Amino acid sequence: MVGSLEQACAQMFPARIAAAYGDRLPALGYQRLLMQADGHKRALWRDEERIPYGPVDPEVGVIRIDDDRAAPRVVLMNYACHAVVNAINLEVSADYPGAAASAVEEHFGSGLICLFVQGASGDINPLFRSPNGGPGGDPATDYGQMERMGALLAGEVIRVAREITRHQAEATLGAVDALMTFRGRFRPDWKRTVGITTVLINESIAIATFPGEPFVKFQIDWKRQPDIPHPFLFGCTYSCGGEWPGYVADVRSAALGGYGADSSEGALEFGAGKAIMNRHLERFYRLKGIVRDSPGPP
């Protein structure tokens, strides 16, 4: 680890950063919680008929980092869908994010690194699913579905990364951490502290980190709120020593139930996810420097 840090520091370079969204993807994921006759939701593990049961975020977020010769060095993709194309098996795989990252790196060449950051995928499964493989490899895992979904995602990431506008403004970076403590929904005496980080880059890219597996509504709402061109939500992201909260559902989803919504004894209290996103929004406006510390003029 120390050697890797030394190598990274030795290879630092002046960089430019820019971002965009890709919205030309076919449906890759689906809302896996389906309403039942009793008014509650249950998980649908396969959507073979490709029926749009609920909201998804169809966009892939792309951040591109160039060196001072305008050569792309890093492409980061941010997409909200569980990496479970390979379902249940005993084999090791990077699933569709690995296939997508490899395809992007192969396209650009020149040592470019492609990173995948999970979005708010707590209730989103891939439409592409391989048959379940069990002990002994029976049936054997079919990696074709994983490669297919990865290729579709990579194609859109490559298109966006090639067309992205290079940001020419003077680079700025602001970040602020916060620890938030919540009670348990089913265990009011139980508490869990989660850590978040709000990041503002070049006054145009806002990143909200969210530990655990947030439901997709948080990402959809976040992208509509900040007064900034490119808001991103990074799920599954530890920050500043917080604990892992598991699935975090929005209030409506938590009430209707289903896997990840009310299936865990360790679920956070109602409204915890919204409180996390509200803290991000407040910190974002503070990073922009427009929040007054005293009453403003009438």
Order of alpha helices (4+ residues) and beta strands (2+ residues): alpha-beta-beta-beta-beta-beta-beta-alpha-beta-beta-alpha-beta-beta-beta-beta-alpha-beta-beta-alpha-alpha
